[in-house]
Amino acid sequence: MSACVRIRHDHTAHSSPPSRASGIKRPHSPPPPRRFRIAGADLSASITVFLIAVPMSLGLAVAMDAPLEAGLISAAIGGIVAGLLGGTPLQVSGPSAGLTVVTAELIQIYGWRTTCAITIGAGLLQILLGSLRAARGALAVSPAIVHGTLAGIGVAIALAQLHIVLGSSPRSSAAANALALPQQLGRLSPAAPLIGALTIAVLVVWPRLPGRIGRVVRRLPAALASVAIATAVAAVAAPGIARVDLPSWRSHALPELPQGPVLALATAVFTVLLVASLESLLAAVAVDKLTADRAAGRTADSASPVPVTPAAPPVRRSDLDRELRGQGIANVLSGLLGGLPVSGGAVRSSANVRAGATSRAATVLHGVWVLLAAGLLVTALEWIPLAALAALVMVVGFQMVNYAHIRNVHRHREFLVYGATISGVVLFGVLEGVAIGIAVAVAVALHRLARTRITVTDQGGQHLVVVRGQLTFLAVPRLSRALGQLPRGGDAVVELDGFFMDHAAYETIQDWSDAQTAQGGRVVFTGRSGGRIAEPASAAHSCCRPWTPWRNHHCHDQPGRPVDARRTTAAFAPGESFTVDQGPTGSVGAEADTRVAEEADATAGPTGRLDTPGDGAAVPRRTGAHRLASGLSSFQRNTAPLVRDELARLAREGQRPSQLFITCADSRLVTSMITASGPGDLFTVRNVGNLVPPPGAEAGDDSVGAAIEYAVDVLKVESITVCGHSGCGAMQALMSTKPDTPRTSLWRWLRHGLPSLERMTSRHHAWARISGRLPADEVEQLCLTNVVQQLDHLRAHESVARRLAEGALQLHGMYFHVGEAQAYLLAEGASAGSGVDEVFDRVGPCDPNHSRPYDITDLSDPTGLTELGDPGDHAAVSAPTSAAGPADPPGSDELERTSA
């Protein structure tokens, strides 16, 4: 029996014919009418986004020096038109911060009516590009240039709005605004700065209000709360402050035929097209990430966590070409009706996703509410102080300079491009800044391609040749000169530290290596870390290599090709071998974990059974025996020569593993892969459900106890890790156990997991959880709790307790999410048994310890470019502390329960 079996309920075999109400089309019947259905979640999400969109739209109109009603028009059209026709159902469009500087400059140069015509032209070009399927090509821009452009726009916005907050009006350019600040600070009037400071303070504090009252009031968006509080205070304390002035709709200006130099107008149209399209497409990609995270139960919002049920709607990637066409149609209509340019907004879109929207109905309804507000709430909107709107937009501008983006581009050595783009946008304009960024990026790429350092060192009879940088034809003369200085027939080690080698450089090195070998020399090629670069002689005649990825591991099974799977294991990938590795008593399964043979190793388990195929082998391409023989043959031919020296050393010296690793026998869990361990590193015990029977259990369960005793007392391991994983079939079977369940061998083994089930339902223990999100369902909750419970069982073993008291042993809890390929570590206090908060923290790719996901607040990422999948790029935040939802375990009333 497989340890982890995916349960699927199939009711199609004997189901009745579909009814008319089901919406399924019968043969020879007309298709059912399509209805625009509005779910309750969409209605509530639309109200949330509406409350953010109104103050944001007015603030951006003030920042652009455009008619204030134009901001409401573009918000309504962006919601209704782009929402209906766009390719990203949950993206909310409208006036955006990215277009603020561009539009303000156009209004100053050409006037408002010509700017509307320019918006129409940009929209027509967007429709054309979307029809030509050019949306993906628009994303082929260096991220450093994109982030730098948006950051430069953010700096320009913040400088301009700062003048309004200080009670003055902005100048014509960012440089002029910066130079005029000292003079402005010398003649301050206190009313506007105080209202602006109050708005900023509420924006910062509102998402962080503590306690039960904080959880209630945080449901109101921070943007609306800050503007509302500032408006109320201004009405009492500063009645004479400058406020919003919405003119009559009868005087609203519509577009006119543009007048001016054709080249200048074409440049203006192209600039609006570039910024609006890039911002919309990048925001669409960010919305896809947020939607996927929410569907997987990974939405992390410390202020208001959104529990997600397993029955969440399926996630579909955005149709970027359709999104570009929808944005183009919205811009054409917005320009015709006298509105601002439209683009996808990350602030509104992320709020829409986090508020629980499930379809485009939420986006469309938000536009309807904005349209009604524009006609019915004019009197209320005119009470808003301009300083409050300016402060709101200024905060958005500052947040466009994202520290996570700066760290990311710096880590990839692209900060020069980023800085040049920001400087160009601030000093010269958006289009000029993009051009400067592209030019610097090309120059940096050429410099890196041409810069190659070659050094030769004599190491006592053997020469070390170190090549730093990319090997292209430009470096061939220097490479040939350096290699020619080495004695013929001598031994040499060539260290290649680069990721690119063209054909000319390859032939130069190959010819020299062949000549050295022919004259009795020995040449070894290594990477920077010293790892040997080798390839079997027959590799050129096969379809695979020793480093073939697992997803291509069936290449040796293709018809007409020789059996030549050049892999680092015995031709078994995750999901192919169900390994039961139960301990030294009666088997040799609890030997040190290895990269080269772990998944091919089958040893006796608690029921005396050998390996059985896992999920991945349910439909094998070959029979099991043939597949095993083929894999072993591939290992002997290709991998064994590369690891024979290391295994020979281990055979002489014996095993000295530093860790005991107790995990499940699930075929998808490759311990050496997820821990990056090699031969002799791990002493592994695998069983169904990663269970640790407590001392004094029946004699049939002595194998795990014997392995623990052997690892602790004989091998002197320094740590023990209990590793659970997602989708564990043992935990599913445990939850479905009934009193009348047959007393089989599997049941007698799974009874050691009953304390975990009792712990999960008990009110005397805190629920184990994952940092940044709730457990996806009851099974995941039990998988986490089981790890904590098995650590308690470990501490009850005499040998473990003795070593813990001496301070010579550490215990660790670990959870591995198979679908995400993501590892989580239990907090140190909980692993040691001294902590109450049982939280599994996410392990980041660049953090030697571990880090947590980035916290998303209402205005956290206005650019929509946050890489949620890379925790190493974001600051660590605390996990949610209270929530309840459909995904909670049975009997749940609250998330946090402490020990009695």
N, C-alpha and C positions, 0 to 999 in steps of 0.2 A: 504494500500500500504506500502510495506517495505521501510524504509528510505534509506537503502543501498542495492542495487541490483547489483549483478555481471552481466554485459552484455556479452552475448556470441553470436557471429554471427555463425549460423549454416547453411551452404550452401550445406549440403550433401543430403538433401531430394530430390531435383530436379536437381542434378548436372548431367552433361553429363559424358559418360564413359571416363575413363582416356586415354589420348593420349600416344603414344609411347614415346614422348619426356618427359613425366612427370616422367619416371622412375618407374612407378607402374607396377608390373608384371601381365600380363593377364593370365587367366586360360589356361593351356595347351600350353603356349608359353615359349620359353627359357628365363632365367633371363637376365635382361639388363646388359651390360658390366659395371664393376666397373671402374671408372675413378679417377685418382688422380688429383683432381681439386685444383687449387691454387687461392685463393681469394686475392684481393688487400691488405687487412689488414694483411694476412699471409706474403706476400712479404715484406711489410714495416717492420713488426715485425722481420722477419728473418735477415734483414739488421741491425736493432738495436742490436739484440743479437750477431750477428757476430762481430760488432764493440766492444762489451764488451768482447767476448770470446777470441779474438786473443791476446790482451795484458795480459789477465788473464791466459791463457794457457802458454804463454811464461814465465810469472812471477812464476807460480807454478813449471814449469820445472826447473827454476833457483833455486827455494827454495829447490827442492828435489835433486839437483845436478845430474839431469838426462839429457840426450841429449835433446837439445831444440826442435828438430823436433818431439820428442816423445810427447810433449805437444800438438802440432798441430794434430798429428795422433789421439790421444785419443779424442780430441775435435771433429774431423771430424767423427770418428766412433761413438762416443756418440750421436752426432746429427743425423746421418743417420740411424744407426742400432737400437739404443735404441729408437729413435724417431719413427721408423716404427714398431718395435715389442713390445714396452713397453705398459704398461697399463694406463699411464697418458699422454694423447696426448699433453698437453701444457708444460710438464716438459722437460727441456733442460739438457742433461747429458754431461759429459766430465770430465777432471781432476778437482779434488775438493780440497779445503783447508783441509777438514777433513782427507784426506789420505796423507797429506804432510809429517807429522812426521813419519808415518809408512813406507812410501815408501823410504824416505831419509835414515832411519835406515837400511832397507833391502838392498839398493844399497851399503851402506858403508860396510855391513857385507858380502853379497854374490856377489856383482857385478851386473852390469846392466842386463846381459843376464839371469842370474838365477832369478832376480827379475821379468823379463817378464814371465818366466815359473811359478813363484808363482802366478802371475796375472791370468794366464790361469787356474791354479788349483782352485783359488777362484771363477772364473767365472763358472767353471763346477759345483762347489758346489751350487752356486746361482741357476743354472738351476735346479738342483736336488731339492733344497728346494722349489722353485717355483712350480715344478711339484707335490710336496707333500702338497701344499697349506699351507705352514708354514709361510707365510708373516705376517699374523695378529699376530701370536705368537711372532714374532720378536719385535712387538711394546709393548709387555707386560713387559716392563722394566720401572722402576721408572723414571719419568721425571727428578728428581734431578740427577740421574746417567747419563742420556743422556745429559742434559745440562752441567753437570760437565765435562763429557768426551770431548764434543766439546769446552767448554771453556778452558780446559787444553791444548787441541791441539792448540787453538788460541794463548794461552800464549807462547807455545813452538815455534809456527810460528813467532810470533812477535819478540821474542828474537833472533831467527836465522837471520831473515831478517834485523834486526837492525845492525848487523855486516856488512852486505853487503852495507847498506845505509851509514855506517861510513867508507866504503872503504876497508874493510877487508873481510875475509871469515868466515862462521859460524863454530862452534866447533861441536863435536859429539853428544852432549846432551844439553837439555835445562839448566840443572844446570851448565854445563861447559860454556855455552854462558853467563849466568848471572854472573859467577865468573870472566870471561874474560873482561867484559865491562869496569871496571876502567882502565885496561891496554890499551884497545883500545882507550878510550877517551883521553889518554895521548899522543897519536901519530896520531892525525887526519890530513888528507889531505882535504882541503876545498872543492874540486870539487864535490866529491860524496855526502857528506852531504847536500850541497846546492841544488843539483839537486833533492835529495830525499825530502828535505823540500819543494821545489817548487811543487813537485808532490802531496804531502800531502795537501798543501795549496789549490791547484786547486780542489782536490777531495772534500774538505770540503766546499769551497766557491761556486763551480760551480752550485750545485742544488739550491742555495739561491740567485742567481743573480736577482736583482729586475728589474722592469720596462718592457717595451715592448721588448727591446733588450734582456733582460734576458729570456723572454718567448720563444724567437726565438732560442737563442743559447742553451737553456736547452734541446732542442730536440736531441742534440748530447750527448751521454752517458758521464757521468763524468769520467769514467775509461779511455775512449779513449781520451778525451780532456786533461786529466792530463798527459798522456804518450806523446801525440803529442806535447804539449807545452814544456814539459821537454826535448824532443828530439830536438826541434827547438832551445831552449836556449843552450843546450849542444853542438850542432853543431857549434854555434857561440862562446860561452864563454869557453867551455872546450873540445876542439877537441881531446885531448888525453885521455879522460875518458874511462873506460872499457865499451864495448858495447856487444850487442848480437852477437854471433858467430855461425851461422848456418852451420854445416859441409855439405859436399856433400852427397846427398842421396845414392851415391854408397858405402859410408863407414858406412851406417846405420847398427847398430847391431841388429840381430834377436835373439830370445830366444835359449837357449841350455838346455839340460837335467840337472836338478838341482843336485848339488853335495854338500854333507854335512850330518850331523846327521838327521836321519829321523824325530825324535821328534821335533827338532828345525825347520825343514822345515814345518812340519804339523802345528806347532804353528804359523809360519809366514802366512801360507795360511789361517788359521782360523782368524787371526787378520785382514787381508785384507778383508776377507768375512764379519766379524762382522761390521767393520767401514763402508765399502762401502754399505752394505745392510741397516744398520740403517739410514745412512745419506740419501740414496735414498728413503726409505719408508717414513721417516719423512718429507722429502722435498715434496714427493707426496701428503701427507696429507695437508701440507701447501699450495700447489698449488690448491688443492680442495677448501680450504677456500678462497683463493684469487679469484678463478674463480666464486665461489658462490657469493662473495661480488660484483664482477663486474656485474654479471647477474642481481643482485638485485639493481644495481645502487648505491652500497655502496663503490666502490673503492675510497680510499682517498689518493691522492697524491698531496700535496700542490704545487709541482713544475709543474706538467703537468696533470691536471685532465682529465680523459677519459670519456666523456659523453657516456652513454649507452642507446640504444633505447629499448623500451619494447619488440621489436622483436628479442632480443638477443637469440642465440641458447640455447637449453636446457642444463642444467648442469648435467653431469653424474659423479658419484663418480668413483675414480680410481679403476682399477682392480689390487690390490697390488700383487697378485700372478703372473699375467702376467707381471707386472712391474719388479718383481724380475727375472723372466725368461729373459726378454729383457735385463736387466742389465748384467745378466750372459753371454748371447751371445755376448754382446758388449765387455765385459772384455776378453772373449776368443779370439775374433778377434783382440782386441787391443794388447793383449800379443803376439799373433802370428806375428803381424806386427811390433812389437817393440815399442808399445805405453805405456803410463802410465795407471794405474788402473782408471776405469771409475766409476762415481757415479752421482746421480742426484744433480744438483747444484741449490741452492735456489736463488743466485744472478741472474744468467741467467734466471731461470724459472720465477721469479717475474717480471723481465724486459720484458719477453716474454708476460706474461699475461697483464701487464699494457700497452704494445705497441699495444694491440688489437688483438692478435692472436686468431684465431677461431678453428684451427685444427692442426693436427700434421704436416701439410705441412710447417709451419713456422719453426719447429724444424729441419726437414729434410733439408730444404733449407739453414738454418744456417750452417749445417754440410757441405753442398756442397760449400758454400762460403769459409769456412775455408780451405777446400781441394784445391780450386783454389788459395787461397792466399799462401798456402804452396808451390805451384809450381811456381807462377808468381810474388810474392811480396818479394822474398828472399832479394833482394838488399835493399828494403825499410825497412824491418824488422831489418836488421843488423845495422841500424843507431840508434836503441833504446838503451839508456844507461841501464846498469844492475841496477844502483841505482834507476832508475825510476820504473822498474818492481818490485824491492825489496820493495820499499815504498808502491806500490800498494798492494802487498800481505801482507805487515805488517799491513796496515789499515784493510784489511779483517780479519786478525788474531785478532786484537784488538776488532773488532765488533762481533767476536764470543763470547766474554765475554759480554753477553747481560744483561743490568741492569734490564730490565723487567723480565727476567728469575730469576735473583737473588731475586728481590722483591717477585716473585711468590713462590719460594721455601722457602723463609724466612717466608712468611705468612702462609705456610702450615707446618712450623716447620721441614723442611727438609734441612736446611742449613748445618747441620753437615755432612749429606751424600754428599751434593754438594761440600763442601770444601774438604772432604776426597778424593773425586773422582778427583778433580782438582790437588790436591797435588800428588796423586798417578800417574796421567798421566804425570805431569811435571817432577817428580823425578825418576820414574821407567819405564814408558812406557804406551802405551795405554791399552794393555791387562791387565797388572798389575793394572793400575788405575781403570779399570772397575771391576776387582775382589775385590779390596779394597772397592770401592763404594758399591758393593753388600753386602759384609761382614758387613760394617757399617750400611747399610739399614736394614739388618736382625737383627742386635744387637739393633738398635733403636726401631724396631717394637716389639721385645721381651720385651724390657724394658718398653715400653708403655703398652703392654698387661699385664705385671705383676705388674705394679705400680698402686695401688689403695689406695686412702686415705679415711678413714672412721672416721668421727667425730660425737660425740653425745653431744647435748647441751640441758640443762634443761631450758625451757622458762616459768616457773611458772605453773606447772601442765601439761604442754604439752612438749613433747620431740621432738627436731629437729635432725634427722639423715641425715647427708650430705655425699653422696658417690661421690667422684671425681675419674674419671678414668673408665676403663672397668671392668665389673664384669664377671670374669671367675672362673673356679673351683679353681684356685690358690688363689683367694680372699675369697672363701667360709669360711674357718676357722675364719678369722678375722671378716667377716660379721656376722657369727653366734655368735661369742663372743660379738660383739657390740650390736646386737639385744637382746641377752640374758640378758644383763644388764638392759634393760628397765623394768619397773614394769608391771606386767601382768594386762591386762584389762585397761591400761592407753591409753590416746590419744597421737598420734604421727604423725609427718609429715616427710615423707621420700623424700629427694631431690636427684634425680638421675641425675648426670652430666656426661654422657658418651654416646657413640653411639653403644655399644655392650654389650649384656648380654647373656651368654650361659645358657644351660638348668639347670645345677647344681645351678647356682646363682638364676635363676628364681624360681626353686622349693623351695629353702631356703627362699626367700622373701615371696613367696605365702603361704607356710606353716605357717610362723610366722604371716603373716597378718590374715589368717583364725583363728589362735589361739587367737589373740588379739580381733578380732571381736566377736568370740564366747564367750569371757569373758566380753563383754560389752564395749570394747574399740573402738576407732574410728581411722582409719588409712587413711591418705591422701597421695597420691603420686604426686609429682610435678617435673617439670624440673628445670633447673638452673634459668630461668627467673621468676619462681614462678607460671607458668601456670599449671593448674591442669591437671593431666593425668587421664582420666576416660574412661570407656568403658561400655556400657549397658550390662546388664546381658545376654541378648539374642544374643550378638555379636558373641559368639562362634559358633552359629548355623546358621550363614548367611555368604554370600560370600563377604560382604562389611563391612567397618568400618566407624566411623564418619569422618576419615581423608582420605577416598577414593578419589584419584585424579579425576578431572573432566573427564579425558579421559577414565576413567573406570565407568562413572556414569550410564551406562545402565546395570550394572550387575544384577540389580533387575528385569530386563525385560527378563532374560533368561528363556526359557521354563523349567518347572519343579522346579523352585526355588521360594521361597516365596518372596513376595513384601517387601523387606527390604533394601532400599537404604539408607545407613547410611552416610549422607552428611551434609554439613554445610548450605545448602540452601534447598528450597522446591523442590528438585529434578529437578531444572532447571540449566543447564550449559550454558556457553557462546554460543550464537547462537540459543537458544531455546525459549527465551521470548523476544518479541519486546515491550519494555516498553516506553510508552509516559507519561512523568512526568512533567506536564506543569504549576503547580503553585497553590496557595491557593484559587484562585477565582473559585468557582464552583467545586473544587476537593480537595482532601487531598494528591495529588501526590507529592507535594514539601516538604514532610517531610524529616527528617534526614535520610541519607543513612545508611543502615545496611547491615551487612554480612548475616544475617539470613533470610531476606525476600525480598531483593530488587528486585531480578529477578522474584519473584512471584507476585509483586505488579503491578496491572494494573489500571491506572487512566486515566481520560479523557484528550484528547489532543486538538490541535487547531481545528480539524475537528469533534470533538465529538466522535471519535472512541475509542474503547477499544483495548487491546493488540491483535495483530495478530501474527501468527507464523513467526519467522525469518527464515533465510536461513537454520539454523540447523534443523528446524522442517519441512522442505519441504517434507521429507519422514519419518514421525514419526512411531515409533514402536507401539504406541497405539493411540487411539483417543485423542483429546485435553482434553476433560472433564475427561477421565479416567486418563490421565497423570497428570493433575492438582491435582485430588483427591489423586492419589498415592503419589505425591510429598508432599502434605500437611500432609498426614498421616505419611510419613517418618519423616518430620520435627517434628511433635508432639511427635512421639515416641522416636526419637534419639537425635535431636538437642535441642529441647525446654528445656529438663531438664538441659542442660549444660549452657543455656543463660538466664534462667528464672530469676535468681537473678539480673543480670545486667539490664534486661529489666524492672523489677519491680522497681529498683532504678530510672531508667529514667522516668518511669511513675509517680513516686512520685515527683521527682525534676523538671520535665519538660526538654525540649530540650535546650541545649546551644551549638549549633555547632559553630565551629570557622571559617568555610569556606562555601561560596556559590560556588557550582560546577555546571556549565552550560555545558552540553554535549549533544551528539546526542542520539537519541532513538534507535540506531542500536543495535540489539540483541546480537552482539558479544562483545559489550563494557560493561564490568562489572566494574563499577566505584569503588566499595568497594575493589575489588581484586587488581586493578592496583594502587590504592592509599594506600593499606594496612590499611584501616580505619575500624572502628567498629561502633556499634550502637551509634547514637548521635553525630558523628563526622562531617558528611557532610550534608549540606542542598542542595539537588540535584534538578536541573531543567533539564529535558530532553525534547528535541523536535527534529523534523526532521531537521537535518543540523546544530544543535547547534547555532541557530540564535538568535540575540538579536534585536528585532525591536526598532528603535530609538523612542524617545518621540514624541508624536503627531501622531503616526500611527493610523490606523483605530481602532474602538472599538473592533473588533473581535480579536485583538492581545494583549489585556490588561493582559492576564494571565502571560506572562513572566515579564512584567513591574511590576505587582503586587507582584510577587515572589521576584523580586529584591528589591522593596521598603520594603517588609516585612522582608527580610533577613538583610537589611542594617539598617533600622530604629528601628525594634522591636527586632530582634535577635542579633543585633550589631556584625555581623560577622567581622572578621579581614581581610579577603582576599576574592577575587572573582577570580575564574579560569574559563576560557573558553577553552574547550578541544575539538579539532577536531581529526579526525582519518583517517587512510588510507582507500582507496576504498569506499569513502562515496558516496552512491547512490544519495543523495540530490545534491551534487556538480556535479555529472554526469548529472543529470536531468537539473541542472541549465545551464550547458554548451551546452546542446542540445536544449534549449528553442528557439523557432522560433516565429516570429510575429503572425502566425496563430495558436499558441498553444491554446487549449480550456481553458477558464477561470474557471478552477475547483478550489476546495478548496485547493488542493495541490499547484496549481500555485499561488493562492493568498497568500499562506504562503511563498513560495520560492521567491517571489518578494523582500523580505527583504534581500536576498542574492545577488541581482543585484549589489549593491555597491561593493561587493567583486570582482565580475567579472570585473567591470569597473576599479577597483584598479589594478587588475592583468595586464590588457592591457594598462593601462595609463603609460606614460613616466615621470610622476611627482612623482612616488613612487619607492622606491627600491623593488626589488623582495624579498619576504620572501623565505628563503632557509634553508636547514639543514646543520649543521656544518659538514664538511668533505666530502660532496658529493652534486651533483646536485639533484634537485627533479627528481623522476623517470619518470614522465610524466606530462601532462597538468592538470590531475585531482589532483595529489598530490600538484602541484603548487597552484591550487585554494584552496585546503583544508588548506594549510599553510596561504595563503593570507586571507582566510575567518576568521581565528582566529584573525589575526591582525585587520581586519576591524570591527569585532564584539566588540573588546576591545574599539575601537573608539566610537561605539554606546553606550557602557556601560558608558563611561565618559560623554556622553551627558545627562544622567539621572540626575535629580536635586539632589536626595539623594546621589548618588555615587559621584557627583562632590563636594558636601558639605563635605562628609567624607574624600575625597582625599585632599581637601584643609586643613582640620584639621590635616592631617597626621595620621589618625586613620584607614586607609583602604589601602590595596595594591591590585593591579590587576596583574594577571599572565596569560600568554598564554601557552598552552600545546598542543602537537601533539602526538598521540599514533599510532604506526605502528602495526596493528593487526597481520600481518603475522610474524613479528619479535618479538612480545611481548616486544617492546622497546618504552620507553617514551622519549620525547624531550621537553625541556622547552625553551620558548622564552627568549632572552637576557633581562636583567633587564631594560635597557634603553628603548628598544622597548615596553616592557610591560607597562612601566610608561608613554609612549607617548612622551618621550624626546629624544629617540635615533633614528638614521636614519638607522642603520644596523639591519635589521630584520632577525636575525639568531636564529634557534632553536638548542640548544645544547643537545647532547646526555647525558642522565642520566646514570651514571655508577652504577654497583651493590654494590660497596664498598665505594662510595663517597657520603657523606650526602648532598652535593650540586649537582654538576654534572661535568662530564668530557667529553673530546672529544676523538675521536678515534686516534689511533697511526699513526703517519706519516710514510709512507714508501718511502724511497728514493732508489736510484740505489743500494747502498751498505748497506742498513739499517739493513738487517737481513740475513746474509749469511748462517745461520743455517737452515733457513726455518721453524723455530718453533714458530714464533710469533703468539700468540693467539689473532687473530683479533676480536673475538667475545666477549672479555672481556676488555672493556675500562678501568676498574679499574687497569689493569696491565700495562698501557702504559702512556706515557707522553702526555699532552694535546698539540695540535697544532692548528694553525689557519686554518679556512676553506679556500677553493679556492676562489680567488677573481675575476677571469675572465676566462670565457670559453663560448663556444656556441656549441650546438650540436643538434641532431635530437630530443632530449627529451625536449628541451626548449619550453616554451609556444609560441603561435602564435605571430608573429611580433617581435621576439627577435633578437637583434643584438649583445647584450652583457649581461653579467650576472649582473653587478653592475650598478644600476641607482640611483642617489641620488635625494633628493627632490629639486625642483626648488626654 
